[in-house]
Amino acid sequence: MPQDKINPKHYTDFSITPVDAIEVWGLNFSLGNAVKYIARAGHKAGEPSLDDLRKAQWYLNREIERQEKAAAKQQNGEYKGDGY
């Protein structure tokens, strides 16, 4: 049986799919991708879990940098919004 390219097994083996969790939790792009890669780590055939964990770490670092910049702008009175 061919693999479902839209809903592959490494995302649908859970009680909630990563995309559903991301939408319910209202996560932005970076946090959503981190959740996606953490959820599939060790579940995607042929891909070492460390690869997915490093991808998740990259998105987490990006979000941390975005929030740090927003906090600095807020402290300087320049920040108005959610940092985007």
Backbone bond lengths (Angstrom), bond angles and torsions (degrees), N, CA, C in turn:
res aa  C-N    CA-C-N  psi(-1)  N-CA   C-N-CA  omega(-1)  CA-C   N-CA-C  phi
1 M - - - 1.456 - - 1.532 108.73 -
2 P 1.338 117.93 130.34 1.468 120.02 179.42 1.527 111.27 -67.47
3 Q 1.318 114.30 149.88 1.470 120.31 179.79 1.527 110.02 -74.04
4 D 1.327 116.25 138.83 1.462 122.48 175.68 1.523 107.97 -71.41
5 K 1.320 118.08 115.73 1.476 122.47 -177.63 1.524 112.69 -74.80
6 I 1.326 117.45 -22.22 1.462 121.26 -178.97 1.522 111.20 -88.79
7 N 1.316 116.72 -41.17 1.470 122.00 -178.49 1.527 110.12 -125.54
8 P 1.339 117.02 68.09 1.468 118.89 -176.70 1.526 112.18 -66.62
9 K 1.326 114.61 157.72 1.456 122.24 -175.80 1.531 112.36 -55.82
10 H 1.336 117.78 -34.89 1.466 119.07 -177.47 1.529 112.37 -69.43
11 Y 1.328 118.14 -5.07 1.466 121.23 173.02 1.530 112.81 -112.26
12 T 1.321 117.73 -22.59 1.461 120.21 -173.00 1.520 113.86 -100.80
13 D 1.316 118.25 2.41 1.467 121.80 178.43 1.523 112.72 -77.81
14 F 1.304 118.07 -0.51 1.459 122.18 -175.37 1.532 110.41 -103.51
15 S 1.327 116.13 164.17 1.468 119.33 177.62 1.529 111.21 -69.28
16 I 1.317 117.31 -23.09 1.463 122.91 173.59 1.528 106.68 -136.74
17 T 1.308 116.22 135.64 1.460 118.60 179.64 1.526 109.31 -75.80
18 P 1.328 117.58 152.47 1.459 119.45 178.39 1.527 113.38 -54.28
19 V 1.339 117.76 -40.79 1.462 119.18 -178.26 1.532 110.72 -64.83
20 D 1.334 117.79 -36.81 1.463 119.67 177.10 1.526 111.05 -66.11
21 A 1.327 117.17 -42.18 1.468 120.79 178.49 1.524 110.11 -63.00
22 I 1.318 117.05 -43.99 1.469 122.11 -179.53 1.527 110.49 -59.61
23 E 1.330 116.50 -44.55 1.471 120.69 -179.92 1.525 111.56 -68.38
24 V 1.333 117.47 -44.92 1.466 121.14 -179.34 1.525 110.45 -62.74
25 W 1.316 116.26 -40.86 1.470 120.66 -178.33 1.525 112.62 -80.87
26 G 1.328 118.17 -9.05 1.460 121.54 178.09 1.528 113.61 65.82
27 L 1.327 116.27 38.29 1.463 119.66 -176.80 1.518 111.71 -78.52
28 N 1.322 115.59 148.61 1.461 119.84 175.61 1.531 109.44 -77.70
29 F 1.320 116.31 -179.36 1.470 121.76 -174.56 1.522 112.13 -58.12
30 S 1.321 117.56 -49.35 1.464 120.69 -176.33 1.523 111.82 -64.75
31 L 1.321 117.68 -47.15 1.461 120.18 179.81 1.521 111.02 -67.46
32 G 1.314 116.85 -36.59 1.458 120.25 177.47 1.517 111.96 -62.57
33 N 1.318 116.67 -43.04 1.456 119.65 178.32 1.524 111.32 -66.59
34 A 1.321 117.27 -37.49 1.466 119.78 177.00 1.526 110.16 -60.39
35 V 1.326 117.44 -44.91 1.472 121.56 178.17 1.526 109.86 -60.83
36 K 1.325 116.64 -44.85 1.465 121.48 -179.13 1.523 110.75 -58.04
37 Y 1.330 116.62 -48.94 1.466 119.70 -177.35 1.526 112.13 -70.39
38 I 1.308 118.22 -35.36 1.465 120.67 176.51 1.530 109.50 -65.04
39 A 1.327 116.87 -43.90 1.463 120.80 -178.04 1.525 111.94 -62.73
40 R 1.322 117.78 -37.92 1.462 119.06 -175.72 1.521 113.08 -90.10
41 A 1.327 118.56 -8.40 1.472 121.39 -180.00 1.526 109.92 -55.42
42 G 1.317 114.81 124.21 1.453 120.57 179.73 1.514 114.74 82.64
43 H 1.342 117.36 -1.78 1.464 121.10 -178.51 1.519 112.94 -112.39
44 K 1.330 118.36 -16.63 1.459 120.37 -178.20 1.528 108.79 -88.66
45 A 1.319 115.12 120.47 1.464 120.87 -177.58 1.523 110.93 -58.70
46 G 1.318 115.29 132.09 1.459 120.80 175.58 1.508 115.23 80.91
47 E 1.319 118.37 1.92 1.465 120.44 179.94 1.522 109.08 -122.49
48 P 1.332 116.32 119.97 1.470 119.19 179.65 1.533 110.93 -60.92
49 S 1.319 116.31 142.56 1.461 119.82 -178.87 1.524 111.72 -60.89
50 L 1.323 117.63 -30.61 1.466 119.83 178.86 1.529 111.75 -61.37
51 D 1.322 117.24 -33.77 1.476 119.53 177.60 1.527 110.26 -60.61
52 D 1.332 116.03 -47.53 1.464 119.44 -179.98 1.520 111.60 -67.44
53 L 1.322 117.84 -37.95 1.466 120.14 179.00 1.519 111.32 -66.13
54 R 1.322 117.02 -36.36 1.475 119.73 176.49 1.522 111.29 -67.63
55 K 1.330 116.61 -37.03 1.471 119.96 176.10 1.532 109.81 -63.93
56 A 1.324 116.41 -44.39 1.470 120.30 178.22 1.524 110.20 -60.74
57 Q 1.318 116.72 -41.95 1.465 121.27 179.57 1.527 110.67 -62.10
58 W 1.331 116.94 -40.01 1.461 120.78 179.12 1.532 110.34 -60.45
59 Y 1.346 117.08 -45.04 1.461 120.31 179.24 1.521 111.79 -68.79
60 L 1.331 117.89 -36.37 1.467 120.15 176.25 1.522 110.63 -64.47
61 N 1.320 116.81 -43.45 1.470 120.09 178.04 1.521 111.10 -61.66
62 R 1.306 117.13 -39.37 1.468 121.03 178.30 1.528 110.69 -62.87
63 E 1.336 116.50 -42.96 1.466 120.32 179.43 1.525 111.01 -67.36
64 I 1.319 116.91 -39.98 1.469 120.51 177.51 1.525 110.09 -60.53
65 E 1.327 117.27 -45.49 1.468 120.88 178.37 1.527 111.22 -60.95
66 R 1.340 116.61 -42.28 1.468 120.45 179.65 1.521 110.63 -61.84
67 Q 1.335 116.16 -44.01 1.458 119.70 -179.07 1.529 111.68 -70.30
68 E 1.314 117.37 -35.72 1.469 119.86 176.79 1.524 110.99 -64.24
69 K 1.332 117.12 -42.43 1.465 120.95 177.57 1.531 110.78 -62.78
70 A 1.334 116.31 -42.28 1.465 120.30 179.39 1.521 110.67 -64.36
71 A 1.334 117.27 -40.26 1.468 121.06 179.24 1.524 110.49 -65.14
72 A 1.326 117.29 -40.53 1.464 120.86 178.97 1.523 110.45 -64.42
73 K 1.337 116.68 -42.82 1.466 120.11 177.98 1.521 110.80 -63.46
74 Q 1.318 116.58 -38.72 1.463 120.67 179.59 1.524 110.38 -64.48
75 Q 1.309 116.47 -40.88 1.467 120.20 178.97 1.520 111.19 -64.59
76 N 1.327 116.27 -31.63 1.466 120.91 179.80 1.521 112.90 -88.79
77 G 1.331 117.01 3.17 1.449 121.08 179.40 1.525 113.78 76.86
78 E 1.325 117.59 12.15 1.468 121.66 -178.13 1.518 112.78 -96.09
79 Y 1.299 117.85 -14.80 1.468 122.98 -169.74 1.520 111.66 -86.66
80 K 1.323 114.98 126.63 1.451 121.33 174.99 1.522 107.63 -144.24
81 G 1.313 118.36 99.00 1.459 121.51 -180.00 1.507 111.33 132.17
82 D 1.332 115.21 -161.04 1.458 119.75 -175.23 1.519 113.53 -99.67
83 G 1.313 118.76 9.53 1.452 121.71 175.57 1.507 115.01 97.33
84 Y 1.322 117.38 2.43 1.464 119.24 179.39 1.506 110.20 -95.63
